Amino acid sequence: MDEEMPFIAEVIKGGRLTIPEEIRKLMRINEGNYVLIKLKVVSRKRLGPRKSKGNGHSGAKNGST
């Protein structure tokens, strides 16, 4: 079987994602089956404040010349 059915899924705790029930039924995917996953990131969630690029520091440690 060489069918494709793209969908978007959210990655949850532990790196898991869910194949929607409708797609599992249409593709006859059952527990224990193996599936080939092609990944493309479509959105990233920010985990904290972003560091600004132009913060005025040269990267040298204090006391360095």
CHARMM internal coordinates of N, CA and C (Angstrom, degrees):
IC EDIT
DIST 1 N 1 CA 1.4586
DIST 1 CA 1 C 1.5281
ANGL 1 N 1 CA 1 C 108.31
DIST 1 C 2 N 1.3107
ANGL 1 CA 1 C 2 N 117.46
DIHE 1 N 1 CA 1 C 2 N 126.66
DIST 2 N 2 CA 1.4661
ANGL 1 C 2 N 2 CA 121.61
DIHE 1 CA 1 C 2 N 2 CA -177.72
DIST 2 CA 2 C 1.5217
ANGL 2 N 2 CA 2 C 110.32
DIHE 1 C 2 N 2 CA 2 C -125.84
DIST 2 C 3 N 1.3375
ANGL 2 CA 2 C 3 N 116.89
DIHE 2 N 2 CA 2 C 3 N 45.69
DIST 3 N 3 CA 1.4604
ANGL 2 C 3 N 3 CA 121.78
DIHE 2 CA 2 C 3 N 3 CA -179.68
DIST 3 CA 3 C 1.5227
ANGL 3 N 3 CA 3 C 109.31
DIHE 2 C 3 N 3 CA 3 C -89.79
DIST 3 C 4 N 1.3307
ANGL 3 CA 3 C 4 N 115.84
DIHE 3 N 3 CA 3 C 4 N 149.65
DIST 4 N 4 CA 1.4597
ANGL 3 C 4 N 4 CA 121.26
DIHE 3 CA 3 C 4 N 4 CA 174.76
DIST 4 CA 4 C 1.5153
ANGL 4 N 4 CA 4 C 109.39
DIHE 3 C 4 N 4 CA 4 C -125.01
DIST 4 C 5 N 1.3200
ANGL 4 CA 4 C 5 N 116.39
DIHE 4 N 4 CA 4 C 5 N 143.85
DIST 5 N 5 CA 1.4525
ANGL 4 C 5 N 5 CA 121.69
DIHE 4 CA 4 C 5 N 5 CA 177.54
DIST 5 CA 5 C 1.5229
ANGL 5 N 5 CA 5 C 108.12
DIHE 4 C 5 N 5 CA 5 C -147.00
DIST 5 C 6 N 1.3371
ANGL 5 CA 5 C 6 N 117.27
DIHE 5 N 5 CA 5 C 6 N 91.98
DIST 6 N 6 CA 1.4633
ANGL 5 C 6 N 6 CA 119.09
DIHE 5 CA 5 C 6 N 6 CA -177.64
DIST 6 CA 6 C 1.5309
ANGL 6 N 6 CA 6 C 112.42
DIHE 5 C 6 N 6 CA 6 C -68.38
DIST 6 C 7 N 1.3258
ANGL 6 CA 6 C 7 N 115.28
DIHE 6 N 6 CA 6 C 7 N 148.02
DIST 7 N 7 CA 1.4588
ANGL 6 C 7 N 7 CA 121.90
DIHE 6 CA 6 C 7 N 7 CA 174.56
DIST 7 CA 7 C 1.5154
ANGL 7 N 7 CA 7 C 108.11
DIHE 6 C 7 N 7 CA 7 C -155.82
DIST 7 C 8 N 1.3058
ANGL 7 CA 7 C 8 N 117.01
DIHE 7 N 7 CA 7 C 8 N 163.99
DIST 8 N 8 CA 1.4628
ANGL 7 C 8 N 8 CA 122.52
DIHE 7 CA 7 C 8 N 8 CA 178.03
DIST 8 CA 8 C 1.5200
ANGL 8 N 8 CA 8 C 108.09
DIHE 7 C 8 N 8 CA 8 C -107.16
DIST 8 C 9 N 1.3329
ANGL 8 CA 8 C 9 N 116.12
DIHE 8 N 8 CA 8 C 9 N 133.04
DIST 9 N 9 CA 1.4596
ANGL 8 C 9 N 9 CA 121.22
DIHE 8 CA 8 C 9 N 9 CA -179.91
DIST 9 CA 9 C 1.5188
ANGL 9 N 9 CA 9 C 109.19
DIHE 8 C 9 N 9 CA 9 C -133.21
DIST 9 C 10 N 1.3154
ANGL 9 CA 9 C 10 N 116.79
DIHE 9 N 9 CA 9 C 10 N 145.46
DIST 10 N 10 CA 1.4587
ANGL 9 C 10 N 10 CA 122.41
DIHE 9 CA 9 C 10 N 10 CA 176.62
DIST 10 CA 10 C 1.5264
ANGL 10 N 10 CA 10 C 109.00
DIHE 9 C 10 N 10 CA 10 C -87.58
DIST 10 C 11 N 1.3195
ANGL 10 CA 10 C 11 N 116.91
DIHE 10 N 10 CA 10 C 11 N 133.62
DIST 11 N 11 CA 1.4591
ANGL 10 C 11 N 11 CA 121.38
DIHE 10 CA 10 C 11 N 11 CA 175.07
DIST 11 CA 11 C 1.5210
ANGL 11 N 11 CA 11 C 107.08
DIHE 10 C 11 N 11 CA 11 C -79.64
DIST 11 C 12 N 1.3311
ANGL 11 CA 11 C 12 N 116.48
DIHE 11 N 11 CA 11 C 12 N 127.62
DIST 12 N 12 CA 1.4658
ANGL 11 C 12 N 12 CA 121.28
DIHE 11 CA 11 C 12 N 12 CA -178.60
DIST 12 CA 12 C 1.5268
ANGL 12 N 12 CA 12 C 109.77
DIHE 11 C 12 N 12 CA 12 C -111.82
DIST 12 C 13 N 1.3249
ANGL 12 CA 12 C 13 N 116.25
DIHE 12 N 12 CA 12 C 13 N -176.11
DIST 13 N 13 CA 1.4603
ANGL 12 C 13 N 13 CA 123.30
DIHE 12 CA 12 C 13 N 13 CA -177.17
DIST 13 CA 13 C 1.5301
ANGL 13 N 13 CA 13 C 111.03
DIHE 12 C 13 N 13 CA 13 C -45.89
DIST 13 C 14 N 1.2966
ANGL 13 CA 13 C 14 N 115.46
DIHE 13 N 13 CA 13 C 14 N 135.61
DIST 14 N 14 CA 1.4582
ANGL 13 C 14 N 14 CA 120.73
DIHE 13 CA 13 C 14 N 14 CA 178.42
DIST 14 CA 14 C 1.5245
ANGL 14 N 14 CA 14 C 113.08
DIHE 13 C 14 N 14 CA 14 C 80.69
DIST 14 C 15 N 1.3426
ANGL 14 CA 14 C 15 N 117.17
DIHE 14 N 14 CA 14 C 15 N 9.61
DIST 15 N 15 CA 1.4581
ANGL 14 C 15 N 15 CA 120.39
DIHE 14 CA 14 C 15 N 15 CA 179.19
DIST 15 CA 15 C 1.5212
ANGL 15 N 15 CA 15 C 113.76
DIHE 14 C 15 N 15 CA 15 C 76.47
DIST 15 C 16 N 1.2997
ANGL 15 CA 15 C 16 N 117.29
DIHE 15 N 15 CA 15 C 16 N 17.62
DIST 16 N 16 CA 1.4681
ANGL 15 C 16 N 16 CA 121.37
DIHE 15 CA 15 C 16 N 16 CA -177.16
DIST 16 CA 16 C 1.5180
ANGL 16 N 16 CA 16 C 111.95
DIHE 15 C 16 N 16 CA 16 C -86.25
DIST 16 C 17 N 1.3140
ANGL 16 CA 16 C 17 N 114.77
DIHE 16 N 16 CA 16 C 17 N 151.01
DIST 17 N 17 CA 1.4589
ANGL 16 C 17 N 17 CA 120.41
DIHE 16 CA 16 C 17 N 17 CA 170.68
DIST 17 CA 17 C 1.5178
ANGL 17 N 17 CA 17 C 107.91
DIHE 16 C 17 N 17 CA 17 C -139.41
DIST 17 C 18 N 1.3150
ANGL 17 CA 17 C 18 N 116.44
DIHE 17 N 17 CA 17 C 18 N 159.02
DIST 18 N 18 CA 1.4566
ANGL 17 C 18 N 18 CA 121.76
DIHE 17 CA 17 C 18 N 18 CA -176.51
DIST 18 CA 18 C 1.5132
ANGL 18 N 18 CA 18 C 110.54
DIHE 17 C 18 N 18 CA 18 C -113.61
DIST 18 C 19 N 1.3305
ANGL 18 CA 18 C 19 N 115.74
DIHE 18 N 18 CA 18 C 19 N 132.15
DIST 19 N 19 CA 1.4590
ANGL 18 C 19 N 19 CA 120.91
DIHE 18 CA 18 C 19 N 19 CA 170.91
DIST 19 CA 19 C 1.5227
ANGL 19 N 19 CA 19 C 105.25
DIHE 18 C 19 N 19 CA 19 C -83.85
DIST 19 C 20 N 1.3436
ANGL 19 CA 19 C 20 N 117.90
DIHE 19 N 19 CA 19 C 20 N 122.58
DIST 20 N 20 CA 1.4650
ANGL 19 C 20 N 20 CA 120.13
DIHE 19 CA 19 C 20 N 20 CA -177.34
DIST 20 CA 20 C 1.5354
ANGL 20 N 20 CA 20 C 112.02
DIHE 19 C 20 N 20 CA 20 C -55.88
DIST 20 C 21 N 1.3346
ANGL 20 CA 20 C 21 N 115.56
DIHE 20 N 20 CA 20 C 21 N 145.17
DIST 21 N 21 CA 1.4691
ANGL 20 C 21 N 21 CA 121.92
DIHE 20 CA 20 C 21 N 21 CA -176.86
DIST 21 CA 21 C 1.5270
ANGL 21 N 21 CA 21 C 111.97
DIHE 20 C 21 N 21 CA 21 C -54.58
DIST 21 C 22 N 1.3285
ANGL 21 CA 21 C 22 N 117.18
DIHE 21 N 21 CA 21 C 22 N -42.60
DIST 22 N 22 CA 1.4664
ANGL 21 C 22 N 22 CA 120.33
DIHE 21 CA 21 C 22 N 22 CA -178.97
DIST 22 CA 22 C 1.5366
ANGL 22 N 22 CA 22 C 111.18
DIHE 21 C 22 N 22 CA 22 C -59.16
DIST 22 C 23 N 1.3145
ANGL 22 CA 22 C 23 N 116.19
DIHE 22 N 22 CA 22 C 23 N -41.73
DIST 23 N 23 CA 1.4711
ANGL 22 C 23 N 23 CA 120.37
DIHE 22 CA 22 C 23 N 23 CA 179.53
DIST 23 CA 23 C 1.5221
ANGL 23 N 23 CA 23 C 110.35
DIHE 22 C 23 N 23 CA 23 C -70.17
DIST 23 C 24 N 1.3455
ANGL 23 CA 23 C 24 N 117.29
DIHE 23 N 23 CA 23 C 24 N -40.13
DIST 24 N 24 CA 1.4671
ANGL 23 C 24 N 24 CA 119.83
DIHE 23 CA 23 C 24 N 24 CA 177.58
DIST 24 CA 24 C 1.5208
ANGL 24 N 24 CA 24 C 110.88
DIHE 23 C 24 N 24 CA 24 C -59.54
DIST 24 C 25 N 1.3287
ANGL 24 CA 24 C 25 N 117.08
DIHE 24 N 24 CA 24 C 25 N -40.30
DIST 25 N 25 CA 1.4750
ANGL 24 C 25 N 25 CA 120.54
DIHE 24 CA 24 C 25 N 25 CA 178.81
DIST 25 CA 25 C 1.5248
ANGL 25 N 25 CA 25 C 111.36
DIHE 24 C 25 N 25 CA 25 C -68.50
DIST 25 C 26 N 1.3414
ANGL 25 CA 25 C 26 N 116.84
DIHE 25 N 25 CA 25 C 26 N -47.97
DIST 26 N 26 CA 1.4646
ANGL 25 C 26 N 26 CA 120.53
DIHE 25 CA 25 C 26 N 26 CA -178.65
DIST 26 CA 26 C 1.5330
ANGL 26 N 26 CA 26 C 111.98
DIHE 25 C 26 N 26 CA 26 C -61.75
DIST 26 C 27 N 1.3268
ANGL 26 CA 26 C 27 N 116.81
DIHE 26 N 26 CA 26 C 27 N -37.66
DIST 27 N 27 CA 1.4588
ANGL 26 C 27 N 27 CA 121.36
DIHE 26 CA 26 C 27 N 27 CA -177.77
DIST 27 CA 27 C 1.5326
ANGL 27 N 27 CA 27 C 112.56
DIHE 26 C 27 N 27 CA 27 C -92.24
DIST 27 C 28 N 1.3388
ANGL 27 CA 27 C 28 N 115.77
DIHE 27 N 27 CA 27 C 28 N 0.29
DIST 28 N 28 CA 1.4677
ANGL 27 C 28 N 28 CA 122.50
DIHE 27 CA 27 C 28 N 28 CA -178.73
DIST 28 CA 28 C 1.5301
ANGL 28 N 28 CA 28 C 111.54
DIHE 27 C 28 N 28 CA 28 C 53.80
DIST 28 C 29 N 1.3313
ANGL 28 CA 28 C 29 N 114.87
DIHE 28 N 28 CA 28 C 29 N 48.31
DIST 29 N 29 CA 1.4675
ANGL 28 C 29 N 29 CA 121.88
DIHE 28 CA 28 C 29 N 29 CA 177.68
DIST 29 CA 29 C 1.5236
ANGL 29 N 29 CA 29 C 107.85
DIHE 28 C 29 N 29 CA 29 C -92.58
DIST 29 C 30 N 1.3222
ANGL 29 CA 29 C 30 N 116.22
DIHE 29 N 29 CA 29 C 30 N 123.60
DIST 30 N 30 CA 1.4571
ANGL 29 C 30 N 30 CA 121.85
DIHE 29 CA 29 C 30 N 30 CA -179.17
DIST 30 CA 30 C 1.5200
ANGL 30 N 30 CA 30 C 110.33
DIHE 29 C 30 N 30 CA 30 C -122.29
DIST 30 C 31 N 1.3312
ANGL 30 CA 30 C 31 N 116.08
DIHE 30 N 30 CA 30 C 31 N 162.36
DIST 31 N 31 CA 1.4508
ANGL 30 C 31 N 31 CA 121.33
DIHE 30 CA 30 C 31 N 31 CA 177.28
DIST 31 CA 31 C 1.5222
ANGL 31 N 31 CA 31 C 109.21
DIHE 30 C 31 N 31 CA 31 C -54.17
DIST 31 C 32 N 1.3242
ANGL 31 CA 31 C 32 N 115.62
DIHE 31 N 31 CA 31 C 32 N 133.12
DIST 32 N 32 CA 1.4615
ANGL 31 C 32 N 32 CA 121.10
DIHE 31 CA 31 C 32 N 32 CA 179.51
DIST 32 CA 32 C 1.5213
ANGL 32 N 32 CA 32 C 113.14
DIHE 31 C 32 N 32 CA 32 C 95.27
DIST 32 C 33 N 1.3497
ANGL 32 CA 32 C 33 N 117.72
DIHE 32 N 32 CA 32 C 33 N -14.09
DIST 33 N 33 CA 1.4643
ANGL 32 C 33 N 33 CA 120.73
DIHE 32 CA 32 C 33 N 33 CA 175.74
DIST 33 CA 33 C 1.5182
ANGL 33 N 33 CA 33 C 109.04
DIHE 32 C 33 N 33 CA 33 C -71.93
DIST 33 C 34 N 1.3146
ANGL 33 CA 33 C 34 N 116.75
DIHE 33 N 33 CA 33 C 34 N 155.27
DIST 34 N 34 CA 1.4572
ANGL 33 C 34 N 34 CA 123.14
DIHE 33 CA 33 C 34 N 34 CA 173.03
DIST 34 CA 34 C 1.5199
ANGL 34 N 34 CA 34 C 108.02
DIHE 33 C 34 N 34 CA 34 C -105.19
DIST 34 C 35 N 1.3326
ANGL 34 CA 34 C 35 N 116.67
DIHE 34 N 34 CA 34 C 35 N 141.26
DIST 35 N 35 CA 1.4587
ANGL 34 C 35 N 35 CA 121.45
DIHE 34 CA 34 C 35 N 35 CA 178.51
DIST 35 CA 35 C 1.5300
ANGL 35 N 35 CA 35 C 108.58
DIHE 34 C 35 N 35 CA 35 C -130.17
DIST 35 C 36 N 1.3258
ANGL 35 CA 35 C 36 N 116.28
DIHE 35 N 35 CA 35 C 36 N 148.64
DIST 36 N 36 CA 1.4570
ANGL 35 C 36 N 36 CA 121.77
DIHE 35 CA 35 C 36 N 36 CA 175.04
DIST 36 CA 36 C 1.5168
ANGL 36 N 36 CA 36 C 107.24
DIHE 35 C 36 N 36 CA 36 C -91.46
DIST 36 C 37 N 1.3252
ANGL 36 CA 36 C 37 N 116.97
DIHE 36 N 36 CA 36 C 37 N 126.60
DIST 37 N 37 CA 1.4528
ANGL 36 C 37 N 37 CA 121.89
DIHE 36 CA 36 C 37 N 37 CA -178.62
DIST 37 CA 37 C 1.5271
ANGL 37 N 37 CA 37 C 109.29
DIHE 36 C 37 N 37 CA 37 C -110.21
DIST 37 C 38 N 1.3323
ANGL 37 CA 37 C 38 N 117.47
DIHE 37 N 37 CA 37 C 38 N 125.40
DIST 38 N 38 CA 1.4622
ANGL 37 C 38 N 38 CA 122.80
DIHE 37 CA 37 C 38 N 38 CA 171.32
DIST 38 CA 38 C 1.5181
ANGL 38 N 38 CA 38 C 105.82
DIHE 37 C 38 N 38 CA 38 C -105.81
DIST 38 C 39 N 1.3243
ANGL 38 CA 38 C 39 N 117.11
DIHE 38 N 38 CA 38 C 39 N 124.44
DIST 39 N 39 CA 1.4583
ANGL 38 C 39 N 39 CA 120.25
DIHE 38 CA 38 C 39 N 39 CA -174.22
DIST 39 CA 39 C 1.5250
ANGL 39 N 39 CA 39 C 112.25
DIHE 38 C 39 N 39 CA 39 C -107.10
DIST 39 C 40 N 1.3220
ANGL 39 CA 39 C 40 N 114.81
DIHE 39 N 39 CA 39 C 40 N 142.39
DIST 40 N 40 CA 1.4522
ANGL 39 C 40 N 40 CA 123.15
DIHE 39 CA 39 C 40 N 40 CA 172.22
DIST 40 CA 40 C 1.5226
ANGL 40 N 40 CA 40 C 106.50
DIHE 39 C 40 N 40 CA 40 C -146.02
DIST 40 C 41 N 1.3324
ANGL 40 CA 40 C 41 N 117.56
DIHE 40 N 40 CA 40 C 41 N 119.82
DIST 41 N 41 CA 1.4567
ANGL 40 C 41 N 41 CA 120.93
DIHE 40 CA 40 C 41 N 41 CA 179.56
DIST 41 CA 41 C 1.5221
ANGL 41 N 41 CA 41 C 108.29
DIHE 40 C 41 N 41 CA 41 C -75.45
DIST 41 C 42 N 1.3304
ANGL 41 CA 41 C 42 N 116.49
DIHE 41 N 41 CA 41 C 42 N 125.02
DIST 42 N 42 CA 1.4676
ANGL 41 C 42 N 42 CA 120.96
DIHE 41 CA 41 C 42 N 42 CA 179.78
DIST 42 CA 42 C 1.5164
ANGL 42 N 42 CA 42 C 112.14
DIHE 41 C 42 N 42 CA 42 C -107.42
DIST 42 C 43 N 1.3330
ANGL 42 CA 42 C 43 N 117.88
DIHE 42 N 42 CA 42 C 43 N -14.91
DIST 43 N 43 CA 1.4512
ANGL 42 C 43 N 43 CA 121.79
DIHE 42 CA 42 C 43 N 43 CA 179.99
DIST 43 CA 43 C 1.5210
ANGL 43 N 43 CA 43 C 108.58
DIHE 42 C 43 N 43 CA 43 C -161.85
DIST 43 C 44 N 1.3157
ANGL 43 CA 43 C 44 N 116.73
DIHE 43 N 43 CA 43 C 44 N 142.71
DIST 44 N 44 CA 1.4598
ANGL 43 C 44 N 44 CA 121.08
DIHE 43 CA 43 C 44 N 44 CA 176.45
DIST 44 CA 44 C 1.5224
ANGL 44 N 44 CA 44 C 109.31
DIHE 43 C 44 N 44 CA 44 C -120.92
DIST 44 C 45 N 1.3194
ANGL 44 CA 44 C 45 N 116.07
DIHE 44 N 44 CA 44 C 45 N 138.28
DIST 45 N 45 CA 1.4561
ANGL 44 C 45 N 45 CA 122.14
DIHE 44 CA 44 C 45 N 45 CA 178.26
DIST 45 CA 45 C 1.5152
ANGL 45 N 45 CA 45 C 108.39
DIHE 44 C 45 N 45 CA 45 C -90.72
DIST 45 C 46 N 1.3222
ANGL 45 CA 45 C 46 N 117.62
DIHE 45 N 45 CA 45 C 46 N 132.05
DIST 46 N 46 CA 1.4650
ANGL 45 C 46 N 46 CA 121.37
DIHE 45 CA 45 C 46 N 46 CA 175.73
DIST 46 CA 46 C 1.5051
ANGL 46 N 46 CA 46 C 109.31
DIHE 45 C 46 N 46 CA 46 C -75.26
DIST 46 C 47 N 1.3212
ANGL 46 CA 46 C 47 N 116.49
DIHE 46 N 46 CA 46 C 47 N 132.72
DIST 47 N 47 CA 1.4608
ANGL 46 C 47 N 47 CA 121.11
DIHE 46 CA 46 C 47 N 47 CA -178.69
DIST 47 CA 47 C 1.5176
ANGL 47 N 47 CA 47 C 113.08
DIHE 46 C 47 N 47 CA 47 C -95.26
DIST 47 C 48 N 1.3304
ANGL 47 CA 47 C 48 N 118.15
DIHE 47 N 47 CA 47 C 48 N -16.61
DIST 48 N 48 CA 1.4510
ANGL 47 C 48 N 48 CA 120.89
DIHE 47 CA 47 C 48 N 48 CA -179.09
DIST 48 CA 48 C 1.5070
ANGL 48 N 48 CA 48 C 109.41
DIHE 47 C 48 N 48 CA 48 C -169.09
DIST 48 C 49 N 1.3377
ANGL 48 CA 48 C 49 N 117.17
DIHE 48 N 48 CA 48 C 49 N -176.69
DIST 49 N 49 CA 1.4655
ANGL 48 C 49 N 49 CA 119.52
DIHE 48 CA 48 C 49 N 49 CA 179.78
DIST 49 CA 49 C 1.5271
ANGL 49 N 49 CA 49 C 110.97
DIHE 48 C 49 N 49 CA 49 C -63.97
DIST 49 C 50 N 1.3243
ANGL 49 CA 49 C 50 N 116.34
DIHE 49 N 49 CA 49 C 50 N 140.27
DIST 50 N 50 CA 1.4563
ANGL 49 C 50 N 50 CA 121.58
DIHE 49 CA 49 C 50 N 50 CA 178.19
DIST 50 CA 50 C 1.5142
ANGL 50 N 50 CA 50 C 109.92
DIHE 49 C 50 N 50 CA 50 C -81.09
DIST 50 C 51 N 1.3032
ANGL 50 CA 50 C 51 N 116.43
DIHE 50 N 50 CA 50 C 51 N 143.43
DIST 51 N 51 CA 1.4610
ANGL 50 C 51 N 51 CA 121.29
DIHE 50 CA 50 C 51 N 51 CA 174.98
DIST 51 CA 51 C 1.5183
ANGL 51 N 51 CA 51 C 107.81
DIHE 50 C 51 N 51 CA 51 C -80.41
DIST 51 C 52 N 1.3366
ANGL 51 CA 51 C 52 N 115.90
DIHE 51 N 51 CA 51 C 52 N 136.83
DIST 52 N 52 CA 1.4584
ANGL 51 C 52 N 52 CA 118.50
DIHE 51 CA 51 C 52 N 52 CA 179.09
DIST 52 CA 52 C 1.5214
ANGL 52 N 52 CA 52 C 109.32
DIHE 51 C 52 N 52 CA 52 C -78.10
DIST 52 C 53 N 1.3272
ANGL 52 CA 52 C 53 N 115.94
DIHE 52 N 52 CA 52 C 53 N 145.26
DIST 53 N 53 CA 1.4653
ANGL 52 C 53 N 53 CA 120.57
DIHE 52 CA 52 C 53 N 53 CA -179.35
DIST 53 CA 53 C 1.5164
ANGL 53 N 53 CA 53 C 111.49
DIHE 52 C 53 N 53 CA 53 C -73.93
DIST 53 C 54 N 1.3124
ANGL 53 CA 53 C 54 N 118.57
DIHE 53 N 53 CA 53 C 54 N -38.46
DIST 54 N 54 CA 1.4619
ANGL 53 C 54 N 54 CA 122.13
DIHE 53 CA 53 C 54 N 54 CA -176.14
DIST 54 CA 54 C 1.5052
ANGL 54 N 54 CA 54 C 112.01
DIHE 53 C 54 N 54 CA 54 C -98.29
DIST 54 C 55 N 1.3337
ANGL 54 CA 54 C 55 N 118.15
DIHE 54 N 54 CA 54 C 55 N 66.38
DIST 55 N 55 CA 1.4614
ANGL 54 C 55 N 55 CA 120.18
DIHE 54 CA 54 C 55 N 55 CA -176.63
DIST 55 CA 55 C 1.5235
ANGL 55 N 55 CA 55 C 113.48
DIHE 54 C 55 N 55 CA 55 C -91.56
DIST 55 C 56 N 1.3620
ANGL 55 CA 55 C 56 N 118.08
DIHE 55 N 55 CA 55 C 56 N 2.85
DIST 56 N 56 CA 1.4546
ANGL 55 C 56 N 56 CA 120.82
DIHE 55 CA 55 C 56 N 56 CA 175.97
DIST 56 CA 56 C 1.5052
ANGL 56 N 56 CA 56 C 114.90
DIHE 55 C 56 N 56 CA 56 C 85.65
DIST 56 C 57 N 1.3322
ANGL 56 CA 56 C 57 N 118.33
DIHE 56 N 56 CA 56 C 57 N -3.11
DIST 57 N 57 CA 1.4584
ANGL 56 C 57 N 57 CA 121.25
DIHE 56 CA 56 C 57 N 57 CA 179.68
DIST 57 CA 57 C 1.5129
ANGL 57 N 57 CA 57 C 109.36
DIHE 56 C 57 N 57 CA 57 C -94.52
DIST 57 C 58 N 1.3338
ANGL 57 CA 57 C 58 N 116.05
DIHE 57 N 57 CA 57 C 58 N 142.10
DIST 58 N 58 CA 1.4598
ANGL 57 C 58 N 58 CA 120.62
DIHE 57 CA 57 C 58 N 58 CA -178.85
DIST 58 CA 58 C 1.5256
ANGL 58 N 58 CA 58 C 111.52
DIHE 57 C 58 N 58 CA 58 C -88.24
DIST 58 C 59 N 1.3262
ANGL 58 CA 58 C 59 N 117.59
DIHE 58 N 58 CA 58 C 59 N -10.52
DIST 59 N 59 CA 1.4510
ANGL 58 C 59 N 59 CA 121.09
DIHE 58 CA 58 C 59 N 59 CA -177.90
DIST 59 CA 59 C 1.5196
ANGL 59 N 59 CA 59 C 112.40
DIHE 58 C 59 N 59 CA 59 C 97.41
DIST 59 C 60 N 1.3384
ANGL 59 CA 59 C 60 N 118.30
DIHE 59 N 59 CA 59 C 60 N -10.36
DIST 60 N 60 CA 1.4586
ANGL 59 C 60 N 60 CA 121.39
DIHE 59 CA 59 C 60 N 60 CA 179.43
DIST 60 CA 60 C 1.5167
ANGL 60 N 60 CA 60 C 109.34
DIHE 59 C 60 N 60 CA 60 C -76.26
DIST 60 C 61 N 1.3322
ANGL 60 CA 60 C 61 N 115.92
DIHE 60 N 60 CA 60 C 61 N 144.92
DIST 61 N 61 CA 1.4648
ANGL 60 C 61 N 61 CA 120.58
DIHE 60 CA 60 C 61 N 61 CA 179.21
DIST 61 CA 61 C 1.5280
ANGL 61 N 61 CA 61 C 109.09
DIHE 60 C 61 N 61 CA 61 C -74.81
DIST 61 C 62 N 1.3261
ANGL 61 CA 61 C 62 N 115.96
DIHE 61 N 61 CA 61 C 62 N 158.05
DIST 62 N 62 CA 1.4679
ANGL 61 C 62 N 62 CA 121.16
DIHE 61 CA 61 C 62 N 62 CA 178.60
DIST 62 CA 62 C 1.5315
ANGL 62 N 62 CA 62 C 110.06
DIHE 61 C 62 N 62 CA 62 C -57.89
DIST 62 C 63 N 1.3299
ANGL 62 CA 62 C 63 N 116.88
DIHE 62 N 62 CA 62 C 63 N 135.37
DIST 63 N 63 CA 1.4468
ANGL 62 C 63 N 63 CA 122.16
DIHE 62 CA 62 C 63 N 63 CA 178.89
DIST 63 CA 63 C 1.5212
ANGL 63 N 63 CA 63 C 112.98
DIHE 62 C 63 N 63 CA 63 C 88.59
DIST 63 C 64 N 1.3335
ANGL 63 CA 63 C 64 N 118.27
DIHE 63 N 63 CA 63 C 64 N -6.93
DIST 64 N 64 CA 1.4601
ANGL 63 C 64 N 64 CA 121.40
DIHE 63 CA 63 C 64 N 64 CA 178.54
DIST 64 CA 64 C 1.5099
ANGL 64 N 64 CA 64 C 109.54
DIHE 63 C 64 N 64 CA 64 C -84.76
DIST 64 C 65 N 1.3148
ANGL 64 CA 64 C 65 N 116.03
DIHE 64 N 64 CA 64 C 65 N 154.08
DIST 65 N 65 CA 1.4582
ANGL 64 C 65 N 65 CA 120.22
DIHE 64 CA 64 C 65 N 65 CA 177.33
DIST 65 CA 65 C 1.5069
ANGL 65 N 65 CA 65 C 110.61
DIHE 64 C 65 N 65 CA 65 C -112.24
END
COOR INIT
IC SEED 1 N 1 CA 1 C
IC BUILD
